[in-house]
Amino acid sequence: MSGGAGCFIALRYLWGRAHEGGRYLRGAVTGIALSLVPIILTLMVADGMISGITDRYLELGTGHLQVYNFMQPQSLEILGPLIGEVEGIRGVWSEQYGLGVLVGKQGKTGATIRAVEPSFWEDPGSGKYLITVAGEARIESDREVLLGEALARSLRAAIGDTIRIMTLRLTEEGRTIPRMTPFTVRGIISSGYRELDALWCIISAEAGRGILAPELSSAYLMVKIQDPHRRADAMALLLADLLGPGFSVYTWKELQQSQYRSYESTRQLLLFIMALIVLVATVNVSSATSMLAIERQRDIAVLKSAGASPGATSRIFLWGSLLTGLSGAIIGIVLGLCIGISINPIIHGLEALLGFFSRLFHREAIKILDPGYYLETIPIIIDWTAVFLIGFFTILSSIVASWIPARRAGKLRPLDILRKY
């Protein structure tokens, strides 16, 4: 019996009439499809979250590379034009980073002070993720400041308000003395990820040199390149050779190493758990194949009486398991992709529905994705390689799971079967 004939018989069993045994295989298809929906959805949400958070850190936080000179930090500023001429460099900005206390009309709170060149916020990469909540996202004076949305909310600061930034400076005797400097709020901004911008207090580079003591802050050059995901390591080596001894170049992977490893570990763990669910669903194919073989014993007897070999008979049921896994994989992946593409409207709709019931019972509004820990909007990322591997794993697991019942069906003796009927 040819392979085409075996495939045709298996296809008839799968999508034929229910009394021909197809109900068992179709039940297995349903189980596989339902198990694949959450793994595809988890893959898309995890990749979207990781990509969205990572890109925001790259474009608004650490940059792609950072250049330090710990012995002579003041020498960094003159190197900006030199580094900017290197092929593949998108931009170079000097930044001074320190800590301070902001004092407003409604209280005070700690903040991270970023003194960066104003042109950094005009970069296309920065503008892609920077959200202007109020005012303007630019600084024109050394006494203007941009505040992160959460920081402005804690101070109840509005556009045009005056806040004071308290920093420390060192005297010649080594004592620390507080310094209070007034600033006017020019804008309130957000990156779309609260953990990144919650404590942002952004001033001009010139203002930073005036209020941040070199001994109590860090100064570096922030560099952006054309392809940070693939060329960061190579560009870091190139700049290290160009600048020579005394300079250190760090990639974004090194600057946030523990955080990115945590994201990837969480992603792998979630996919592993979802894969176990798929594996359990594919095991149902074994049960479905066994039930199909029991119900179609007369077909087996007729085929063997007509000369079908045990191997050819087994291949019919292996074809059935392959088609079952393939059908379940296609249906599950398509459903998962459709839900994943619409995940943001779905989440917003669920939040609105839960919020309605919360108001009925005088409870606080429910947020499915807390913006303090997650992105406000999940980017849609489809890893087609991972999707293909998930589908291949599903089909392969279905075939392996049905191997034993298929072989048993092939070993049935037609004479014993015909005696029963």
C-alpha positions in Angstrom: 0.0 0.0 0.0 1.4 3.4 -1.0 2.1 6.3 1.3 -0.6 8.3 -0.5 -3.2 5.8 0.1 -2.3 5.6 3.8 -2.5 9.4 4.1 -5.9 9.4 2.4 -7.3 6.8 4.8 -5.9 8.8 7.8 -7.3 12.0 6.5 -10.7 10.3 6.1 -10.5 9.1 9.7 -9.6 12.6 10.9 -12.2 14.6 9.0 -14.7 11.9 8.1 -17.9 11.0 9.7 -17.9 10.8 13.5 -18.8 7.1 13.7 -15.6 6.4 11.7 -13.5 7.3 14.7 -12.7 10.8 13.7 -14.2 12.2 16.9 -11.2 10.9 18.9 -8.7 12.5 16.6 -10.7 15.7 16.4 -10.8 15.8 20.2 -7.1 15.6 20.2 -6.9 18.4 17.6 -9.0 20.6 19.9 -6.8 19.8 22.9 -3.6 20.6 21.0 -5.0 23.9 19.6 -6.2 25.1 23.0 -2.8 24.3 24.5 -1.0 26.2 21.8 -3.0 29.4 22.2 -1.4 30.3 25.6 2.2 29.4 24.6 1.9 31.6 21.4 0.3 34.4 23.5 3.0 34.1 26.2 5.7 34.2 23.5 4.3 37.4 21.9 3.7 39.2 25.2 7.1 38.2 26.7 9.0 39.2 23.5 7.0 42.4 23.2 7.6 43.4 26.9 11.3 42.6 26.7 11.8 44.4 23.4 9.8 47.4 24.6 11.6 47.7 27.9 15.0 47.1 26.4 14.6 49.6 23.6 13.5 52.3 26.1 16.6 51.7 28.2 18.7 51.9 25.1 17.2 55.0 23.6 16.3 57.0 26.8 18.4 55.5 29.6 21.9 54.0 29.2 22.3 54.6 25.5 24.0 51.9 23.4 27.5 52.4 24.7 29.0 54.5 27.5 32.6 55.8 27.5 34.3 56.5 30.9 37.6 58.0 31.9 37.7 57.5 35.7 41.1 59.3 36.1 40.3 62.4 34.1 36.5 62.6 33.5 36.9 66.2 32.3 38.7 64.9 29.2 35.6 63.2 27.9 33.9 66.3 26.4 36.6 67.0 23.8 36.3 63.4 22.6 32.7 63.8 21.5 33.5 65.1 18.0 36.2 62.5 17.5 33.9 59.6 18.3 31.1 61.1 16.3 33.2 60.8 13.1 33.5 57.0 13.4 31.4 55.1 10.8 28.3 53.6 12.3 27.9 56.2 15.2 24.5 57.9 15.3 25.3 60.4 18.0 27.4 61.2 21.1 26.3 63.2 24.1 28.0 64.0 27.4 26.1 63.2 30.6 26.6 63.7 34.3 24.6 61.5 36.6 24.1 62.1 40.3 21.6 62.0 43.2 19.7 64.8 44.9 16.6 65.8 46.8 13.8 67.8 45.1 11.8 70.2 47.3 8.5 71.5 46.0 5.4 73.1 47.4 3.9 69.8 48.4 6.9 68.1 49.9 10.2 66.6 49.0 11.6 63.4 47.5 14.8 61.9 46.3 15.6 61.9 42.6 18.2 60.9 40.0 19.7 63.9 38.4 20.6 63.6 34.7 22.6 66.5 33.3 22.6 65.8 29.6 23.0 67.8 26.4 19.6 69.0 25.2 20.1 67.6 21.7 19.9 64.1 23.2 16.1 64.5 23.6 15.9 65.6 19.9 17.5 62.4 18.6 15.0 60.3 16.6 15.6 57.2 18.8 14.8 59.3 21.9 11.8 60.9 20.3 10.3 57.5 19.4 9.8 56.6 23.0 9.6 59.9 24.8 6.1 60.9 25.8 5.4 64.6 26.7 2.8 64.5 29.4 2.7 68.3 29.9 4.7 71.3 28.8 7.6 70.7 26.4 10.3 68.0 26.3 13.2 70.4 25.8 15.4 72.6 27.9 16.4 76.1 26.7 17.8 77.5 29.9 20.2 76.3 32.6 17.5 76.9 35.2 14.8 74.7 33.5 14.1 71.1 34.4 12.2 68.2 33.0 10.5 65.8 35.5 9.4 62.2 35.2 5.7 61.8 35.5 5.8 59.8 38.7 8.2 62.3 40.3 6.1 65.3 39.3 3.0 63.5 40.7 4.7 62.9 44.1 5.7 66.6 44.3 2.4 67.8 42.7 4.5 69.9 40.5 2.9 71.6 37.4 4.4 73.4 34.4 5.9 76.7 35.5 6.3 75.8 39.2 9.6 76.4 40.9 11.3 73.5 42.6 14.6 73.4 44.5 17.2 70.8 43.9 19.4 70.0 46.9 22.8 68.5 46.1 26.0 68.1 48.0 29.4 69.6 47.4 32.7 68.9 49.0 34.8 71.5 50.7 38.6 71.6 50.6 38.6 70.0 54.1 36.5 67.1 52.7 33.2 68.1 54.4 29.9 67.8 52.5 27.8 71.0 52.3 24.2 71.0 50.9 23.4 73.3 48.1 19.9 74.5 47.1 19.3 75.6 43.5 16.0 76.7 42.1 14.7 75.5 38.8 11.5 76.0 36.8 9.5 73.0 35.6 9.6 73.2 31.7 8.0 69.8 31.0 6.7 66.5 32.5 7.8 63.5 30.5 7.4 59.7 30.5 9.1 56.8 28.7 6.0 54.6 29.0 7.8 52.4 31.6 7.6 53.8 35.1 10.6 51.9 36.5 12.8 53.7 34.1 11.6 57.3 34.5 10.1 57.3 38.0 12.9 59.4 39.5 14.0 61.4 36.4 15.1 64.9 37.1 16.7 66.2 33.9 18.7 69.4 33.6 21.1 70.8 31.1 24.8 69.7 31.0 25.9 73.2 32.0 23.6 73.2 35.0 24.9 69.8 36.0 28.5 71.1 36.1 27.4 73.8 38.4 25.4 71.8 41.0 26.9 68.2 40.8 30.2 67.7 42.5 32.6 65.6 40.3 33.5 63.5 43.3 29.8 62.6 44.1 28.6 62.0 40.5 29.6 60.1 37.4 30.4 61.6 34.0 30.5 59.7 30.8 29.8 59.9 27.1 26.6 58.3 25.9 26.9 56.8 22.4 24.3 55.6 20.0 25.2 53.3 17.0 23.4 52.0 14.0 22.7 48.4 15.1 23.0 48.2 18.9 21.7 44.6 19.1 24.3 43.1 16.7 27.2 45.6 16.6 27.5 46.8 20.2 30.4 44.5 21.1 32.3 45.2 17.9 31.9 48.9 18.2 33.0 48.8 21.9 36.3 47.1 20.9 36.8 49.6 18.0 36.3 52.6 20.4 38.5 51.1 23.0 41.3 50.8 20.4 40.7 54.3 19.1 40.7 56.0 22.6 43.6 54.0 24.0 44.6 53.4 27.7 42.7 55.1 30.4 39.3 54.9 28.8 36.6 52.2 29.4 33.8 51.4 27.0 30.8 49.5 28.2 27.9 48.1 26.1 24.3 48.3 27.0 24.4 44.5 27.7 27.1 45.1 30.4 25.4 48.1 31.9 22.1 46.3 32.6 23.4 42.7 32.5 21.5 41.3 35.5 18.2 42.9 34.4 18.4 41.6 30.9 19.3 38.1 32.1 16.4 38.2 34.5 14.0 39.1 31.6 15.4 36.2 29.4 15.2 33.7 32.3 11.6 34.6 33.0 10.8 34.2 29.3 12.4 30.8 29.1 10.7 29.7 32.3 7.3 30.7 31.0 7.8 29.0 27.7 9.0 25.8 29.4 5.8 25.7 31.5 3.6 26.3 28.5 5.6 23.6 26.6 4.6 21.1 29.3 1.0 21.9 28.7 1.5 21.3 25.0 3.3 18.0 25.7 0.3 16.8 27.9 -2.0 17.7 25.0 0.0 15.7 22.5 -0.1 12.7 24.8 -3.9 12.7 24.1 -3.0 11.8 20.5 -1.8 8.4 21.8 -5.1 7.8 23.5 -7.0 8.9 20.4 -4.9 6.6 18.2 -5.6 3.7 20.5 -9.3 4.3 20.5 -9.3 4.7 16.7 -7.4 1.4 16.3 -10.0 -0.4 18.5 -12.9 1.1 16.7 -11.5 0.4 13.2 -10.4 -3.2 13.8 -12.5 -4.4 10.9 -10.8 -2.0 8.5 -7.4 -3.3 9.7 -8.5 -6.9 9.1 -9.8 -6.1 5.6 -6.6 -4.2 4.7 -4.3 -7.0 6.0 -6.5 -9.6 4.2 -5.9 -7.6 1.0 -2.2 -7.8 1.5 -1.3 -4.7 3.6 1.9 -5.3 5.7 2.1 -4.5 9.4 4.3 -1.5 8.6 1.8 -0.1 6.1 -1.0 -0.5 8.6 1.0 1.2 11.3 1.8 4.1 8.9 -1.9 4.8 8.5 -2.2 5.6 12.2 1.1 7.5 12.1 -0.3 9.6 9.3 -3.3 10.2 11.4 -1.2 11.4 14.3 0.8 13.6 12.0 -2.3 15.2 10.5 -3.8 15.6 14.0 -0.7 17.4 15.2 -0.5 19.5 12.1 -4.2 20.5 12.3 -4.0 21.3 16.0 -0.8 23.3 15.4 -2.2 25.4 12.6 -5.4 26.1 14.4 -3.7 26.9 17.7 -1.0 29.1 16.2 -3.5 31.1 14.1 -5.7 31.6 17.1 -2.8 32.6 19.3 -1.5 35.0 16.8 -4.9 36.6 16.3 -5.3 37.1 20.1 -1.7 38.3 20.5 -2.1 40.9 17.8 -5.2 42.2 19.6 -3.8 41.9 23.1 -3.8 45.7 23.9 -7.5 46.2 23.0 -8.4 43.0 24.8 -6.5 44.1 28.0 -8.1 47.6 27.9 -11.5 46.1 27.4 -11.1 43.8 30.3 -9.8 46.7 32.5 -12.9 48.7 31.6 -15.2 45.8 32.4 -13.5 45.1 35.7 -13.4 48.8 36.5 -17.2 49.0 36.0 -17.8 46.2 38.5 -15.2 47.7 40.9 -17.1 51.0 40.9 -20.3 49.1 41.7 -18.7 47.7 44.9 -16.8 51.0 45.6 -13.4 49.3 45.1 -10.3 50.7 43.4 -9.9 50.3 39.7 -8.2 47.1 38.7 -5.1 47.3 36.4 -4.2 44.0 34.7 -0.8 45.3 33.8 0.5 47.6 36.6 2.4 50.4 34.8 4.8 50.4 37.7 6.1 47.1 36.5 4.9 46.7 32.9 4.7 48.8 29.8 1.6 50.8 29.3 1.2 49.4 25.8 2.7 46.0 24.8 4.6 46.1 21.5 3.5 43.4 19.0 6.6 41.2 18.3 6.3 37.9 16.4 9.3 35.6 16.5 8.6 33.5 13.5 11.5 31.2 14.2 10.1 30.4 17.6 6.6 29.9 16.2 7.9 27.5 13.6 9.8 25.5 16.3 6.8 25.3 18.5 4.7 24.0 15.6 7.4 21.5 14.7 7.7 20.3 18.3 4.0 19.8 18.5 3.8 17.7 15.4 6.8 15.7 16.3 5.4 15.0 19.8 2.1 13.9 18.3 3.9 11.3 16.1 6.1 10.1 18.9 3.2 9.8 21.3 1.2 7.6 18.9 4.1 5.4 17.9 3.3 2.6 20.3 -0.5 2.3 19.6 0.3 2.5 15.8 2.7 -0.4 16.1 0.1 -2.4 18.1 -2.4 -1.8 15.4 0.0 -3.0 12.8 0.6 -6.3 14.7 -3.1 -7.2 15.0 -3.8 -10.5 13.2 -6.7 -10.3 10.8 -8.0 -13.8 11.5 -8.5 -13.0 15.2 -10.3 -9.9 14.3 -12.6 -11.5 11.8 -13.5 -14.2 14.3 -15.0 -11.5 16.6 -17.2 -10.2 13.8 
